[in-house]
Amino acid sequence: TKGGVKCWGLNRTGRLGDGTLTTRLTPVDVAGLTVGMLAISVGEDHSCALSAGGGVKCWGYNGFGQLGDNTAVDRPTPVDVTGVTSGVQAVDAGDNHTCALTYAGSVKCWGDNFTGQLGDGGTTDSLVPVEVLGLAGPMRAITSGDAHSCALNFDGGVQCWGDNFYGQLGNGTSEGGTLPVDVTGLSSGVQSINAGEHHTCALTFEGGVKCWGRNSHGQLGIGSLENGLIPADVAGLAGGVQAVNGGEYHTCALTNTGAVRCWGNNNYGQLGDGSRINHWTPVEVSDPASRFNATVAAW
């Protein structure tokens, strides 16, 4: 209620931030973060929080430097990210890297850089934030997947960088990019972006959804299992969507009427339609008595 952070679940590498390695079945306070936080983001084994003062703190696994404190030492309590103690408006954690968006519209990333996901033109891991090079003007949003990241500029254009094995950069190839590349057909008209593990989706100003990248379970929503090297329209969602969120192998969208529609992997019932059948196009979450105002597709 006052900007505090609580975490729970598996606590290997200290990713709950409570100073222990003890798994927690109920929420515990993240040490030192009981007030003043604006947002949080969770990677594979690390987490980060954005403070009201525009600084970033991270905790958990740090084998690739994804905590940004100039070490590769795991931290069971939050540490300050070097050089970003103020001026940050958003932070997003990938599997083993992290990116931050500054109020000036620049993007800085740190951690694992094996596939160029730091966007600095190289493939060397960084223990501290480095600036993403070659972005087309100031950015207003960022999102990170497993080993790729994307940014959205004020013209509604999207650029991505990093791993592209499944086409998750959306530029018509499967060649990785250590620098940002333009997403084909999305030079304008996009209001928000969100990355799953190996796919990315964009919400247009018209309320439609376009996705690209890995499609092993139908998570692109295009009616097939073919990977998408460029953005394609999600079937049946040409308008009326207000938010979209990608999970590991599934994706969900919130409509203007408060309904939620999901598609992709459904092995554990994550599409919410009462079945465990994968769906290659959106199905509505079965809760006719409820209308929603937010949706999150977890890993």
Summary of the structure (lengths in Angstrom):
residues: 299
radius of gyration: 18.3
end to end distance: 25.6
largest distance: 51.3
contacts: 1169
relative contact order: 0.08
helix: 1%
strand: 42%
